[in-house]
C-alpha cells in the first residue's frame, strides 16, 4: 500500500521499469523463444497490474496528488 507521495514516486518508477522490461522481453523473445516469453511474461503483467491498482487506490484517497503529478509530467507525456 502506498502511504505517501515519496512511495508514490517509487511505485511510478517501478511501474515504468516493469513496463519497459516487459516490452524488451517481448521484443527479444517473441520470435526467438516464445515458450520462454509465455512462461515469464505473466509475472511481469501481474506485478504491473498490482502496481497500477495500488497507484489508483492512492490517487482515489489523495486526489490532490493527481494534479501535482500532472504538473510534474513533461507536456509530451500528457499529449500521448
Protein Blocks (a to p, Z undefined) as FASTA:
>chain_A
ZZbfklmmmmmmmmmmmmmmmmmmmmmmmmmmmmlmmmmmmmmmmmmmmmmmmmmmmmmm
mmmlmmmmmmmpcfklmmZZ
